Amino acid sequence: QLYTVRADMAKDFDGSLKKIAELGFKEVEFAGYYNRTPQQVKTLLGRLGLEAPSAHVPIDALRNSLDKTIEDAKVIGHRYLICPFLMPPERKSLDQFKQHAALFNKAGEACKKAGIQFGYHNHDFEFQPLGGKLPYDLLLAETDKNLVKMELDLYWITYAKQDPLAYLNKYPDRFALFHVKDLDKTEKRGITEVGHGVIDFKTIFAKAPKGAIKHYLIEQDITPGSPFDSLKFSIEYLKKLEF
């Protein structure tokens, strides 16, 4: 997930992607294109031997520029468009989540016609009860399983003290991507390099519904030093992980 290197991308878009490729990554997920055109992005990815199966797009783009967002995605080669976040004013009630579910179905229908899969990425707030119900459960219930898949952030669902495997097993056809990031061993329960924390990735990967997860994307929102150093640790850990 290129949000990990957002500050570097803003300063040196091409150079940052080159460093990512040199670390051994084959796929990236975008969170903005930093004023590059879709064709410029596609050309650079091709030159570096990278693919971008997915991208995060803000909910406003779903409301106001969905056709253009899909058109750009097709040029770059995205196969998934993911809504990554809801701002605090947009997640105060179950009714709001119902409205979001309706929007996601609509976006999913438009994406499907273009040969793209729509999805939603969780944080922890979806697992905080509203009106006696978990918003995440409502989103799963109110969205069409064929139109809206889930990108499961393994850090945030663990941070929310929920069991990722329970959701993966209960809804085996809903999850298509993982955000792979670790929860540290401190009281703050912050984000750390994959393999430095407490999440049992080996078991989660092994027990996830077979063939369901198409893409595993490392993300680290905050790093103690250079994000490239953190990414190097994470990818080297995962290269050695057997499951």
Backbone as CSV, one residue per row, in Angstrom:
resi,resn,N_x,N_y,N_z,CA_x,CA_y,CA_z,C_x,C_y,C_z
1,GLN,0.851,-1.174,0.000,0.000,0.000,0.000,0.894,1.233,0.000
2,LEU,0.770,2.056,-1.047,1.698,3.174,-1.222,1.446,4.327,-0.249
3,TYR,0.379,4.243,0.535,0.185,5.200,1.626,1.375,5.130,2.587
4,THR,1.996,3.970,2.683,3.165,3.777,3.546,4.273,4.762,3.204
5,VAL,4.422,5.067,1.918,5.519,5.935,1.457,4.973,7.245,0.884
6,ARG,3.865,7.709,1.447,3.171,8.881,0.896,4.048,10.136,0.861
7,ALA,4.840,10.369,1.914,5.680,11.572,1.932,6.753,11.489,0.851
8,ASP,7.306,10.305,0.661,8.326,10.116,-0.376,7.709,10.202,-1.768
9,MET,6.507,9.659,-1.924,5.815,9.729,-3.224,5.564,11.175,-3.625
10,ALA,5.212,11.994,-2.653,4.930,13.407,-2.941,6.183,14.137,-3.420
11,LYS,7.339,13.714,-2.918,8.603,14.368,-3.295,9.229,13.763,-4.550
12,ASP,9.128,12.450,-4.675,9.775,11.749,-5.789,8.945,10.528,-6.158
13,PHE,7.948,10.747,-6.985,6.994,9.703,-7.366,7.711,8.544,-8.052
14,ASP,8.454,8.859,-9.097,9.132,7.819,-9.873,10.172,7.083,-9.033
15,GLY,10.977,7.834,-8.304,12.044,7.243,-7.509,11.512,6.349,-6.394
16,SER,10.391,6.739,-5.806,9.801,5.938,-4.724,9.306,4.604,-5.255
17,LEU,8.648,4.626,-6.403,8.170,3.374,-6.995,9.341,2.485,-7.423
18,LYS,10.419,3.105,-7.865,11.621,2.344,-8.237,12.182,1.626,-7.004
19,LYS,12.216,2.325,-5.866,12.712,1.706,-4.622,11.818,0.538,-4.199
20,ILE,10.514,0.702,-4.362,9.564,-0.364,-4.017,9.847,-1.607,-4.869
21,ALA,10.053,-1.387,-6.166,10.352,-2.510,-7.062,11.667,-3.179,-6.678
22,GLU,12.644,-2.377,-6.297,13.960,-2.922,-5.930,13.906,-3.747,-4.646
23,LEU,12.921,-3.473,-3.787,12.755,-4.260,-2.562,12.162,-5.644,-2.841
24,GLY,11.670,-5.825,-4.061,11.134,-7.129,-4.434,9.622,-7.178,-4.549
25,PHE,8.971,-6.056,-4.380,7.516,-6.033,-4.536,7.155,-6.168,-6.010
26,LYS,6.075,-6.887,-6.266,5.579,-7.065,-7.632,4.279,-6.295,-7.863
27,GLU,3.579,-5.994,-6.759,2.288,-5.311,-6.856,2.233,-4.142,-5.876
28,VAL,1.540,-3.100,-6.276,1.328,-1.955,-5.397,-0.143,-1.569,-5.432
29,GLU,-0.569,-0.951,-4.350,-1.924,-0.419,-4.268,-1.807,1.091,-4.083
30,PHE,-2.424,1.820,-4.972,-2.308,3.278,-4.933,-3.268,3.905,-3.928
31,ALA,-2.825,5.062,-3.405,-3.684,5.915,-2.586,-3.456,7.350,-3.063
32,GLY,-3.776,7.578,-4.330,-3.515,8.866,-4.967,-2.419,8.741,-6.012
33,TYR,-2.472,9.633,-7.007,-1.537,9.548,-8.137,-0.615,10.762,-8.249
34,TYR,-0.718,11.674,-7.314,0.215,12.793,-7.212,0.348,13.553,-8.537
35,ASN,-0.800,13.868,-9.093,-0.888,14.705,-10.321,-0.338,14.025,-11.571
36,ARG,-0.143,12.722,-11.527,0.232,11.994,-12.751,-1.038,11.581,-13.490
37,THR,-0.950,11.510,-14.793,-2.073,11.027,-15.581,-2.107,9.504,-15.504
38,PRO,-3.265,8.895,-15.751,-3.327,7.433,-15.745,-2.315,6.794,-16.688
39,GLN,-2.116,7.404,-17.863,-1.163,6.832,-18.822,0.269,6.934,-18.296
40,GLN,0.603,8.035,-17.637,1.944,8.179,-17.048,2.178,7.110,-15.974
41,VAL,1.152,6.877,-15.174,1.256,5.855,-14.133,1.455,4.480,-14.759
42,LYS,0.640,4.176,-15.758,0.734,2.873,-16.428,2.113,2.669,-17.044
43,THR,2.624,3.693,-17.707,3.935,3.605,-18.362,5.039,3.340,-17.352
44,LEU,4.997,4.062,-16.227,6.020,3.887,-15.196,5.948,2.489,-14.586
45,LEU,4.756,2.023,-14.305,4.608,0.677,-13.749,5.198,-0.367,-14.692
46,GLY,4.912,-0.216,-15.978,5.438,-1.147,-16.966,6.952,-1.145,-17.010
47,ARG,7.518,0.050,-16.916,8.976,0.179,-16.956,9.633,-0.485,-15.743
48,LEU,8.939,-0.448,-14.599,9.499,-0.983,-13.358,9.117,-2.439,-13.107
49,GLY,8.273,-2.998,-13.985,7.839,-4.379,-13.794,6.862,-4.541,-12.641
50,LEU,6.090,-3.500,-12.384,5.098,-3.529,-11.307,3.690,-3.603,-11.876
51,GLU,2.782,-4.186,-11.101,1.354,-4.131,-11.404,0.645,-3.446,-10.254
52,ALA,-0.490,-2.852,-10.555,-1.288,-2.176,-9.528,-2.698,-2.754,-9.569
53,PRO,-2.894,-3.907,-8.921,-4.206,-4.540,-8.986,-5.318,-3.734,-8.330
54,SER,-4.941,-2.850,-7.405,-5.990,-2.128,-6.681,-5.582,-0.697,-6.376
55,ALA,-6.592,0.100,-6.047,-6.366,1.488,-5.650,-7.432,1.902,-4.649
56,HIS,-7.034,2.751,-3.724,-7.978,3.354,-2.795,-8.517,4.644,-3.402
57,VAL,-9.835,4.779,-3.357,-10.465,5.986,-3.890,-11.427,6.537,-2.837
58,PRO,-11.389,7.839,-2.581,-12.236,8.411,-1.528,-13.721,8.302,-1.866
59,ILE,-14.540,8.299,-0.837,-15.977,8.127,-1.035,-16.559,9.250,-1.888
60,ASP,-15.969,10.444,-1.814,-16.467,11.560,-2.643,-16.323,11.256,-4.130
61,ALA,-15.273,10.497,-4.480,-15.097,10.118,-5.886,-16.206,9.181,-6.338
62,LEU,-16.706,8.357,-5.427,-17.822,7.462,-5.759,-19.085,8.269,-6.008
63,ARG,-19.238,9.341,-5.261,-20.441,10.176,-5.379,-20.384,11.107,-6.586
64,ASN,-19.198,11.663,-6.828,-19.117,12.795,-7.758,-18.368,12.533,-9.060
65,SER,-17.516,11.521,-9.096,-16.724,11.306,-10.320,-16.466,9.828,-10.554
66,LEU,-17.504,9.021,-10.368,-17.338,7.568,-10.464,-16.918,7.128,-11.864
67,ASP,-17.561,7.679,-12.880,-17.236,7.280,-14.257,-15.774,7.561,-14.588
68,LYS,-15.298,8.745,-14.210,-13.903,9.125,-14.465,-12.949,8.246,-13.664
69,THR,-13.319,7.939,-12.425,-12.487,7.091,-11.576,-12.337,5.701,-12.191
70,ILE,-13.436,5.163,-12.699,-13.406,3.845,-13.340,-12.599,3.889,-14.638
71,GLU,-12.799,4.948,-15.392,-12.063,5.113,-16.659,-10.559,5.146,-16.401
72,ASP,-10.135,5.906,-15.400,-8.712,5.989,-15.053,-8.190,4.633,-14.585
73,ALA,-9.007,3.935,-13.799,-8.605,2.624,-13.272,-8.350,1.640,-14.409
74,LYS,-9.185,1.688,-15.425,-9.029,0.774,-16.564,-7.732,1.054,-17.324
75,VAL,-7.390,2.334,-17.458,-6.146,2.688,-18.148,-4.943,2.138,-17.386
76,ILE,-4.929,2.335,-16.065,-3.779,1.918,-15.255,-3.711,0.393,-15.142
77,GLY,-4.877,-0.225,-15.126,-4.908,-1.680,-15.025,-5.388,-2.197,-13.677
78,HIS,-6.058,-1.334,-12.905,-6.606,-1.786,-11.624,-7.721,-2.807,-11.855
79,ARG,-7.753,-3.800,-10.984,-8.853,-4.769,-11.009,-9.789,-4.601,-9.812
80,TYR,-9.332,-3.788,-8.860,-10.148,-3.483,-7.674,-10.092,-1.981,-7.407
81,LEU,-11.247,-1.418,-7.058,-11.320,-0.061,-6.524,-11.884,-0.175,-5.116
82,ILE,-11.169,0.403,-4.148,-11.500,0.218,-2.741,-11.816,1.551,-2.076
83,CYS,-12.948,1.611,-1.380,-13.232,2.761,-0.517,-12.483,2.531,0.789
84,PRO,-11.561,3.437,1.163,-10.650,3.132,2.260,-11.050,3.652,3.633
85,PHE,-11.994,4.607,3.693,-12.173,5.308,4.967,-13.458,6.116,4.945
86,LEU,-14.040,6.288,6.124,-15.187,7.179,6.303,-14.811,8.208,7.358
87,MET,-15.011,9.470,7.042,-14.691,10.527,7.997,-15.654,10.473,9.187
88,PRO,-15.199,10.941,10.364,-16.050,10.855,11.570,-17.484,11.354,11.401
89,PRO,-17.730,12.483,10.700,-19.130,12.911,10.563,-19.990,11.951,9.738
90,GLU,-19.339,11.047,8.985,-20.071,10.135,8.103,-20.300,8.754,8.725
91,ARG,-20.005,8.624,10.003,-20.151,7.313,10.644,-20.731,7.432,12.054
92,LYS,-21.723,8.282,12.169,-22.327,8.518,13.481,-23.569,7.673,13.741
93,SER,-24.150,7.112,12.684,-25.393,6.360,12.861,-25.463,5.170,11.914
94,LEU,-26.320,4.217,12.268,-26.540,3.070,11.389,-27.183,3.498,10.080
95,ASP,-28.019,4.531,10.134,-28.641,5.022,8.902,-27.587,5.499,7.913
96,GLN,-26.553,6.159,8.428,-25.473,6.588,7.539,-24.785,5.382,6.901
97,PHE,-24.554,4.335,7.693,-23.921,3.139,7.134,-24.827,2.467,6.103
98,LYS,-26.137,2.547,6.310,-27.069,2.007,5.313,-26.968,2.795,4.007
99,GLN,-26.821,4.104,4.130,-26.657,4.944,2.939,-25.343,4.607,2.224
100,HIS,-24.298,4.378,3.016,-23.007,4.004,2.422,-23.141,2.667,1.692
101,ALA,-23.844,1.717,2.300,-24.028,0.404,1.676,-24.732,0.541,0.331
102,ALA,-25.744,1.410,0.282,-26.461,1.639,-0.977,-25.527,2.242,-2.025
103,LEU,-24.694,3.186,-1.596,-23.723,3.795,-2.506,-22.713,2.763,-2.987
104,PHE,-22.259,1.888,-2.085,-21.283,0.864,-2.464,-21.887,-0.112,-3.477
105,ASN,-23.151,-0.464,-3.293,-23.807,-1.335,-4.275,-23.868,-0.667,-5.643
106,LYS,-24.191,0.613,-5.627,-24.270,1.369,-6.891,-22.893,1.446,-7.558
107,ALA,-21.877,1.747,-6.754,-20.516,1.806,-7.287,-20.078,0.429,-7.770
108,GLY,-20.454,-0.606,-7.014,-20.097,-1.967,-7.394,-20.710,-2.379,-8.716
109,GLU,-21.945,-1.943,-8.951,-22.623,-2.244,-10.212,-21.909,-1.583,-11.383
110,ALA,-21.543,-0.315,-11.191,-20.837,0.411,-12.253,-19.456,-0.193,-12.503
111,CYS,-18.770,-0.574,-11.442,-17.455,-1.196,-11.591,-17.565,-2.532,-12.318
112,LYS,-18.569,-3.309,-11.956,-18.740,-4.632,-12.568,-18.914,-4.520,-14.074
113,LYS,-19.671,-3.536,-14.512,-19.889,-3.335,-15.953,-18.578,-3.034,-16.676
114,ALA,-17.614,-2.482,-15.919,-16.313,-2.138,-16.508,-15.277,-3.240,-16.284
115,GLY,-15.709,-4.355,-15.678,-14.786,-5.448,-15.431,-13.894,-5.248,-14.230
116,ILE,-14.354,-4.413,-13.290,-13.595,-4.103,-12.073,-14.426,-4.504,-10.861
117,GLN,-13.743,-4.931,-9.802,-14.433,-5.296,-8.557,-14.329,-4.142,-7.562
118,PHE,-15.456,-3.767,-6.968,-15.451,-2.740,-5.934,-15.258,-3.397,-4.570
119,GLY,-14.663,-2.657,-3.633,-14.468,-3.204,-2.296,-14.417,-2.124,-1.234
120,TYR,-14.400,-2.579,0.021,-14.351,-1.667,1.167,-13.269,-2.130,2.130
121,HIS,-12.514,-1.167,2.667,-11.417,-1.420,3.599,-11.799,-0.917,4.986
122,ASN,-11.630,-1.780,5.971,-12.036,-1.438,7.332,-10.938,-0.759,8.149
123,HIS,-11.411,-0.038,9.185,-10.543,0.378,10.289,-11.101,-0.306,11.548
124,ASP,-11.041,0.365,12.676,-11.614,-0.234,13.888,-13.013,0.286,14.188
125,PHE,-13.362,1.455,13.653,-14.637,2.073,14.028,-15.848,1.260,13.574
126,GLU,-15.679,0.440,12.546,-16.800,-0.380,12.067,-17.182,-1.476,13.069
127,PHE,-16.310,-1.696,14.056,-16.563,-2.738,15.055,-16.978,-2.143,16.402
128,GLN,-17.291,-0.851,16.399,-17.813,-0.194,17.603,-19.334,-0.122,17.467
129,PRO,-20.087,-0.733,18.402,-21.540,-0.846,18.243,-22.245,0.496,18.084
130,LEU,-23.209,0.498,17.178,-24.133,1.626,16.999,-25.542,1.050,17.038
131,GLY,-26.359,1.551,17.928,-27.730,1.038,17.991,-27.807,-0.459,18.189
132,GLY,-26.856,-0.998,18.960,-26.871,-2.428,19.249,-26.360,-3.316,18.135
133,LYS,-25.744,-2.703,17.118,-25.263,-3.489,15.979,-23.871,-3.015,15.575
134,LEU,-23.067,-3.942,15.051,-21.762,-3.549,14.533,-21.929,-3.047,13.098
135,PRO,-21.466,-1.829,12.811,-21.573,-1.308,11.451,-20.978,-2.231,10.388
136,TYR,-19.900,-2.947,10.741,-19.288,-3.855,9.768,-20.254,-4.967,9.380
137,ASP,-20.979,-5.479,10.380,-21.969,-6.518,10.100,-23.083,-5.974,9.226
138,LEU,-23.458,-4.730,9.473,-24.499,-4.102,8.646,-24.015,-3.965,7.203
139,LEU,-22.774,-3.514,7.018,-22.248,-3.369,5.657,-22.226,-4.707,4.926
140,LEU,-21.844,-5.756,5.642,-21.837,-7.089,5.024,-23.246,-7.535,4.652
141,ALA,-24.201,-7.202,5.501,-25.587,-7.629,5.264,-26.256,-6.821,4.156
142,GLU,-25.918,-5.541,4.061,-26.653,-4.639,3.172,-25.996,-4.483,1.799
143,THR,-24.791,-5.007,1.639,-24.152,-4.923,0.321,-24.244,-6.271,-0.383
144,ASP,-24.325,-6.205,-1.697,-24.411,-7.410,-2.537,-23.050,-8.096,-2.554
145,LYS,-23.026,-9.378,-2.210,-21.756,-10.102,-2.101,-20.999,-10.179,-3.423
146,ASN,-21.699,-10.030,-4.534,-21.037,-10.062,-5.835,-20.521,-8.697,-6.271
147,LEU,-21.097,-7.657,-5.700,-20.733,-6.298,-6.110,-19.735,-5.639,-5.171
148,VAL,-19.723,-6.068,-3.919,-18.866,-5.431,-2.904,-18.078,-6.500,-2.152
149,LYS,-16.780,-6.529,-2.376,-15.891,-7.423,-1.620,-15.198,-6.605,-0.526
150,MET,-14.586,-7.304,0.407,-13.924,-6.635,1.516,-12.404,-6.805,1.439
151,GLU,-11.723,-5.710,1.709,-10.276,-5.736,1.900,-10.077,-5.700,3.415
152,LEU,-9.676,-6.825,3.989,-9.612,-6.962,5.439,-8.272,-6.461,5.962
153,ASP,-8.339,-5.379,6.749,-7.133,-4.853,7.382,-6.902,-5.643,8.666
154,LEU,-5.864,-6.463,8.658,-5.629,-7.394,9.766,-5.191,-6.679,11.043
155,TYR,-4.551,-5.527,10.896,-4.216,-4.746,12.091,-5.479,-4.199,12.745
156,TRP,-6.313,-3.526,11.963,-7.443,-2.815,12.557,-8.493,-3.763,13.137
157,ILE,-8.720,-4.896,12.495,-9.712,-5.826,13.056,-9.172,-6.442,14.354
158,THR,-7.857,-6.653,14.417,-7.248,-7.156,15.650,-7.253,-6.082,16.727
159,TYR,-6.952,-4.852,16.333,-6.981,-3.717,17.272,-8.376,-3.572,17.887
160,ALA,-9.404,-3.853,17.085,-10.788,-3.759,17.564,-11.198,-4.982,18.387
161,LYS,-10.234,-5.877,18.626,-10.452,-7.086,19.444,-11.507,-8.017,18.835
162,GLN,-11.464,-8.093,17.511,-12.293,-9.045,16.777,-11.389,-10.118,16.172
163,ASP,-11.961,-11.242,15.842,-11.209,-12.370,15.292,-11.327,-12.378,13.772
164,PRO,-10.226,-12.107,13.068,-10.316,-12.094,11.603,-10.778,-13.426,11.024
165,LEU,-10.336,-14.529,11.611,-10.717,-15.838,11.082,-12.208,-16.110,11.255
166,ALA,-12.791,-15.574,12.319,-14.236,-15.748,12.517,-15.000,-15.109,11.363
167,TYR,-14.569,-13.922,10.939,-15.223,-13.251,9.809,-14.915,-13.949,8.498
168,LEU,-13.684,-14.371,8.320,-13.312,-15.054,7.074,-14.105,-16.343,6.898
169,ASN,-14.333,-17.042,7.996,-15.066,-18.315,7.920,-16.573,-18.107,7.811
170,LYS,-17.079,-17.067,8.449,-18.517,-16.793,8.391,-18.932,-16.259,7.023
171,TYR,-18.022,-15.495,6.412,-18.318,-14.878,5.102,-17.208,-15.269,4.107
172,PRO,-17.109,-16.542,3.745,-15.964,-17.011,2.949,-15.885,-16.420,1.543
173,ASP,-16.991,-15.869,1.060,-16.981,-15.335,-0.310,-16.956,-13.809,-0.342
174,ARG,-16.671,-13.167,0.781,-16.721,-11.708,0.822,-15.352,-11.042,0.790
175,PHE,-14.295,-11.776,1.139,-12.981,-11.156,1.297,-12.071,-11.510,0.128
176,ALA,-11.409,-10.494,-0.428,-10.556,-10.721,-1.596,-9.131,-10.213,-1.416
177,LEU,-8.932,-9.302,-0.456,-7.604,-8.716,-0.250,-7.331,-8.599,1.242
178,PHE,-6.060,-8.701,1.603,-5.604,-8.458,2.973,-4.738,-7.211,3.004
179,HIS,-4.930,-6.369,4.020,-3.897,-5.414,4.399,-3.089,-6.080,5.500
180,VAL,-1.831,-6.309,5.210,-0.949,-7.035,6.116,-0.129,-6.009,6.894
181,LYS,-0.514,-5.777,8.144,0.266,-4.906,9.017,0.118,-5.397,10.444
182,ASP,1.143,-5.174,11.241,1.233,-5.833,12.541,0.925,-4.873,13.689
183,LEU,0.469,-5.473,14.794,0.123,-4.739,16.008,1.245,-4.946,17.016
184,ASP,1.830,-3.829,17.485,3.017,-3.958,18.333,2.685,-4.456,19.738
185,LYS,3.744,-4.696,20.516,3.593,-5.327,21.827,3.473,-4.318,22.963
186,THR,3.335,-3.040,22.648,3.247,-2.009,23.687,1.797,-1.801,24.127
187,GLU,1.625,-1.042,25.191,0.279,-0.732,25.683,-0.515,0.092,24.671
188,LYS,0.196,0.863,23.865,-0.489,1.701,22.864,-1.050,0.881,21.717
189,ARG,-0.546,-0.348,21.541,-1.012,-1.247,20.494,-0.912,-0.569,19.119
190,GLY,0.242,-0.009,18.861,0.464,0.717,17.619,0.786,-0.203,16.449
191,ILE,1.107,0.415,15.330,1.419,-0.324,14.099,2.928,-0.521,14.011
192,THR,3.341,-1.733,13.654,4.762,-2.028,13.537,5.022,-2.882,12.300
193,GLU,6.300,-3.165,12.060,6.678,-3.988,10.914,6.067,-5.383,11.038
194,VAL,5.743,-5.976,9.902,5.165,-7.320,9.889,6.208,-8.305,10.429
195,GLY,5.833,-9.036,11.482,6.757,-9.951,12.126,7.332,-9.416,13.417
196,HIS,7.132,-8.118,13.666,7.608,-7.498,14.906,6.547,-7.504,15.999
197,GLY,5.312,-7.819,15.628,4.210,-7.667,16.563,3.599,-8.976,17.003
198,VAL,2.295,-8.935,17.269,1.622,-10.064,17.920,0.641,-10.808,17.012
199,ILE,0.401,-10.317,15.806,-0.584,-10.964,14.939,-0.005,-12.261,14.359
200,ASP,-0.787,-13.313,14.430,-0.361,-14.636,13.945,-0.718,-14.773,12.461
201,PHE,0.108,-14.177,11.617,-0.164,-14.187,10.175,-0.145,-15.597,9.607
202,LYS,0.752,-16.419,10.113,0.876,-17.785,9.602,-0.456,-18.527,9.711
203,THR,-1.090,-18.432,10.872,-2.361,-19.128,11.079,-3.478,-18.501,10.249
204,ILE,-3.527,-17.176,10.218,-4.575,-16.497,9.440,-4.470,-16.868,7.968
205,PHE,-3.258,-16.798,7.420,-3.070,-17.111,5.998,-3.418,-18.570,5.713
206,ALA,-3.016,-19.457,6.629,-3.235,-20.889,6.414,-4.716,-21.257,6.488
207,LYS,-5.445,-20.576,7.363,-6.838,-20.954,7.610,-7.854,-20.095,6.864
208,ALA,-7.388,-19.090,6.147,-8.305,-18.291,5.329,-8.921,-19.197,4.261
209,PRO,-10.179,-18.937,3.870,-10.817,-19.776,2.838,-9.917,-19.913,1.616
210,LYS,-9.706,-21.142,1.188,-8.744,-21.435,0.128,-9.078,-20.683,-1.159
211,GLY,-8.097,-19.944,-1.649,-8.249,-19.223,-2.907,-9.009,-17.918,-2.816
212,ALA,-9.505,-17.574,-1.627,-10.333,-16.371,-1.496,-9.506,-15.096,-1.597
213,ILE,-8.354,-15.088,-0.935,-7.548,-13.871,-0.875,-6.636,-13.805,-2.101
214,LYS,-6.891,-12.789,-2.912,-6.157,-12.666,-4.183,-4.886,-11.828,-4.041
215,HIS,-4.874,-10.900,-3.070,-3.735,-9.989,-2.941,-3.440,-9.717,-1.471
216,TYR,-2.153,-9.758,-1.134,-1.666,-9.491,0.220,-0.840,-8.207,0.145
217,LEU,-1.285,-7.168,0.808,-0.674,-5.847,0.656,-0.118,-5.356,1.988
218,ILE,1.190,-5.184,2.044,1.826,-4.663,3.254,1.519,-3.177,3.383
219,GLU,1.145,-2.784,4.594,0.952,-1.356,4.870,1.492,-1.053,6.255
220,GLN,2.103,0.105,6.390,2.530,0.587,7.708,2.331,2.089,7.722
221,ASP,1.284,2.529,8.406,0.895,3.940,8.395,1.983,4.855,8.952
222,ILE,2.666,4.364,9.989,3.704,5.149,10.663,4.931,4.252,10.811
223,THR,6.096,4.801,10.504,7.336,4.029,10.641,8.321,4.802,11.519
224,PRO,9.165,4.083,12.273,10.099,4.773,13.172,11.198,5.523,12.432
225,GLY,11.548,5.047,11.256,12.575,5.697,10.439,12.101,5.761,9.003
226,SER,12.962,5.435,8.070,12.566,5.412,6.662,11.515,4.324,6.439
227,PRO,10.413,4.655,5.764,9.422,3.614,5.489,9.975,2.493,4.624
228,PHE,10.984,2.798,3.812,11.575,1.758,2.964,12.320,0.721,3.812
229,ASP,12.930,1.173,4.921,13.586,0.228,5.830,12.550,-0.689,6.472
230,SER,11.413,-0.103,6.880,10.348,-0.905,7.488,9.778,-1.897,6.484
231,LEU,9.574,-1.440,5.251,9.047,-2.325,4.212,10.016,-3.459,3.906
232,LYS,11.307,-3.161,3.949,12.308,-4.199,3.707,12.194,-5.294,4.768
233,PHE,12.051,-4.895,6.033,11.909,-5.891,7.096,10.654,-6.732,6.867
234,SER,9.539,-6.062,6.557,8.261,-6.765,6.407,8.278,-7.746,5.254
235,ILE,8.797,-7.320,4.101,8.769,-8.216,2.944,9.731,-9.388,3.153
236,GLU,10.856,-9.137,3.811,11.800,-10.240,4.054,11.193,-11.251,5.028
237,TYR,10.461,-10.763,6.025,9.777,-11.661,6.951,8.755,-12.523,6.210
238,LEU,7.962,-11.887,5.366,6.899,-12.615,4.680,7.440,-13.587,3.627
239,LYS,8.566,-13.248,3.025,9.184,-14.164,2.051,9.537,-15.498,2.702
240,LYS,9.880,-15.446,3.986,10.300,-16.660,4.702,9.152,-17.364,5.400
241,LEU,7.988,-16.725,5.413,6.855,-17.293,6.160,6.222,-18.436,5.359
242,GLU,6.151,-19.590,5.984,5.525,-20.747,5.346,4.191,-21.036,6.028
243,PHE,3.173,-21.306,5.217,1.849,-21.587,5.787,1.083,-22.536,4.883
